Amino acid sequence: MPGRVGLVTDSTSSLPATLAAQWGITVVPTQIRIGEHVRSEHNVPKDVLVRALQENMDVSTSAPDPAGFQWAYEDLAARGADEIVSVHISSKQSETYEIARRAAAGSRVPVHVVDSGTTGMSLGYAVLAAARVAGAGGGAHRVMDALARRIEGSAELIYVDTLDYLRKGGRIGAAAAMLGSALSLKPLLTMINGQVAPLARALGSERALRKLVDTAVEKANGRTVDIAIEHFGAEARAGTVASRVKARLPAAREITFTEVSSALGVHLGPGTVGITVSPT
C-alpha cells in the first residue's frame, strides 16, 4: 500500500463484507451484550439477536474495544499506509469517535479521525467513495473531501415498528415527541445534526412504508444516486420496499440490499426498514 491512504470505519456503516473487502476498508466491530455475554457484533448471529430482542432479554451495545482501533491502525501502517482516514458513527450516538481519537494518538502514521454525523449506509457509501479516491492515489485531504461531499448530500430514512427500542437505548433524540402516538401510527425517522429525528407518521405499516418510498424518490430529486435498502429482521418487508424503489428510481447508479448493523438493530428493533439516498 505504498503512498496510499488506509480507510477505517466501524460496523455501524453497515457495509456488506464483500464491498469492504473489495475496497480494502478495515471495519472495526461494535460490541453487543446479551445478558452477561459481550461479543463483537460480527460474532453474534442476527437471528439470535432478533430473538433476544423479541423476548425482551437484556440487550445493549457498546463502542468498539480500543484495541480494535489500535490493531487496525498498526496493521495498515505495517502494510505501507502513509496516512489513515478513520470515519465513524455520529459522536452524538456513540463514543466510537472519541475512542478512535485516543487510539489514533498512538499510531506511528498520521490518522485523521472523522465524525460523520450519521450512520448506516450514509456512512457506508461515503467510506466507499473515499476508498475509490484513495485507490486512485488521492491523498488524505482529497479522501476527506470525498467523504464530506457524500455525507452532506445523503439522507437516512428509517421505518420502525415501535420507538421502544430507541427509548430503551437512550438514542431517541428529537423523535421522543412521537412517543405518545397511538399504536396504529407508525413513525418514520431520519438523522439531523447527528441525532435521530422525526420525519413523518403514517397510519399502519403499509402506508408508512409507501411514504418511506415516496420520500426516497423526493430526496433523489432526479439526481444520480446510490440507494441502499437496509433492514433488521425484516427481509421480506425490505424486499417489497426494494422492488418499489427500483420501479420508481430506475436510473439509480447502484442499489444495495443489506441487513443493517446489529448495533443499529439493537436500537431500532426488529422489523426496521431503512432507505439511504446518497447522491454520487
N, C-alpha and C positions, 0 to 999 in steps of 0.2 A: 504494500500500500504506500510506496514512497511518494511523497509530495501530495498525499491525499488527506482529505478531512474525514475522520471517522464519525459515524452517526450513532447516537444512543437515544433511546426513548424508553418509556415504561409501558407496561402491558395494558394500561387503560387506553392506549391508542387503538386497541382492537385490531391491529394489523394481522391479517392472515399470515401464518407462519411461513407459507411459501413465498409471499411477497417480501417479507422481512429478509429471508434467506437470499432471495434473488438479488436484492439491492444491498446486501451486506450490512443491514441495520441490526444493531445489538438491542435486544429488548430485555429490560430488567423487570422481573415479575413483582407485582404486589403480593401481599400475603393475605391469606384467608384463614380465619379462625372459626371452626365449628366445634362448639363445646369447649373442651380444653386442648384441642388439637390445632396447631398452627402449621400451615404448609404454604409453600409457594403456590400461587394460583394455577400455574402450569401443571401442578401435581394433584389438583382437585378436580375429579371428573364433573362435568357440567350437570349430569343427571343427578349425581349425589348432592350437589349444591342446591339444585332446584328443589329436590325432595326435602332437604333440611329446612329451606325457607318455607315451603308449603306446610311443613309440620311444626312451624313456629319454634324451631330449635334456636339456640343462642348462636347467632352468626354475625361476624363483624369482619372488617378489613383493616389492614394497617399498611403503611408505606413500605416500600422495598427495604430489605436489610441493607444497611450502609455498605456491607462487604460486597454486595452485588454490584454496586457502582464502582467501588474500588477495583474489583476484578475486571469489570468491563473496560475501564479506562486503561488499566495496565495491559490488558490483552490487546487493545487497539494500538497502544504505543509500541508494544513488542512486535506487532505486525507491520509497523512502519508508518503509522499515522503521525503527521506533524502537528495536527491540531484536532480537537474533538468538539463537536456541537452536540449537546445533550439537552433534549427538549421534552418537557413534561406537562402532565395534567395541571390545570389551574391551581395555583397556590392557595386559592380560597376554598378548594375542595379537598386538599391533601397536603401532607408535609413532604411529599416526594421531592418537590423543587428544592427545599431547604436541605434535605438530606443529600441530594445530588451536589449542591453547592459545597457542602462540607467535605464531601469525598473529592471534589474537584481540586480543592486546595492542596491535596497531597499527590496530585498527578504529576508525572515527570514531563508531560507535554501540556500546553495550554488547553483548558477545557472551558468552552463558552456554554454556560447553563442558561436555558431559556424557559421562562414561564409562558406557556402557550395561551393561558387564559381560557382554555377549552378542554375538550376530552373527546373520546370516541374517534370515529374516523375523520372528523375535522382535524384532529391531531394527526391521525394516521396518514391522511392524504398530504398534509403539509410535510411530514417527515419523508414521504416518498418523493415529493417534489424536490426537497433538499438533497436527497440521495442521488437524484438524477443530476443535479448541478455538481455535486461532489464527484460523481462518476465521470463527469466530463472535464474534471480537472479544476473546478472552481474552488477558490479559497474560502475561508471561513465566513468572511463578510458577505460574499455572494450567496453562500449557502443560507446564511441567516436572513438575507433579503428575500430569498425564495420562500423560506418559512413564513416570514411576516406577510407576504402577499397572499399566500394561500389561507393563512389563518384569518386574515382580515375579511376576506370575501366569503368564508364558509359559514354555513348555518347548520346547527344541530336541531332536528325536530323530533320530539320524543312523545310516544303514546305510552302511558302506563295504566294498568288496570286499577291501581289504587296508589294513593300517596303515602300509605302507611309505612312502606319500607324507607322512603326518603325521610319521613319524620323520625323513625327509629334511629336512623344513622346520623341525624343532625345535618343533612345536606340539603334541606328543602328551600332555604333562602326565601326569596320573594314569593315563591309558589305556596307558602304557608297560607296565604289568603284564600286558597282554594279548599282548604281542609274542611270547611263547613258545608261543602257541596253535598247534595243528595247523592246517594249511591249510584243512581242511574246516570248521573252526569260524569262523563269520562274526561280526565284532564289531558291536555296537550301541553308540553313543556319545551323550553329552549334554553340556551345558555346566553346570558347577557352579563358583560363585565365579570366574567369568570364564575358566575353563580347560576344555579338552576332558577329559572324564572317562568312564570305562567305565559302561555301562548294563547290558548283558547280552551273552551269546553264544548262538548257535544253530548247530545242525549243518546247514550248507548254506544257500544264498541264499534258497531258498523259505521255509524255516522262519524264517529271520531276518526276512524281510520281513513275514511273517504276525505275528511277535512285535512288529515295529515298529508295525503297525496296532493290535494288541491294546493296546499301551502307550499309543498315542494316545487310544484310547477310554477307558482308565483315567484318563488325565490330564484328559480333558474332564469326566469325572465328572458328567455330566448338566447341566453349565452351558452357557450360551450362549457359543459360542466362534467365533473365526475360525480357519480351518485353511489352511495353505499346504503344498502338496506341491512340494518342490524337488528338482531332480536336476542331475547333471552328466554329460553324455554317456550318459544312460540314459532317454531319453524313453519308450520302450515299457514298461520296467520301472516307471517312475514312474506311467505311465498305469494300469497294473494296480493299483498301490497306491492311486491316486486313486479308482478305481471301488470298491474295498473300503471306503475311508474314507467315501465318500458313502453307501454302503449301510448302514453302521453308525452314522453320525452325520448322519442326515437333517435334524436341526434346526440344523446349523451355520449361522451367520449368513452367512458368506462362505467360499468355498473358492477359493483362488488356486493355479493351476498355473503354475510358473515355473522357469526354469533358474537355478541358483544363481550368484552372482557368480563370475566367472572366478578372482578372487583366492582365494576359498574352494575352488574346484575344484582349483586347483594343489595345495593341501594335503590335500584329501580324496581326490582321484583320480577317474578315470573310473569310471562305474558307481555313483557315490554317489546315494542317495535319502534325502531328509530330510522329516520332518513337523514343522511348527511348530504348536503348540496355544496359542492366545492368547485367554484369556478376555476378553470385552468389558466 
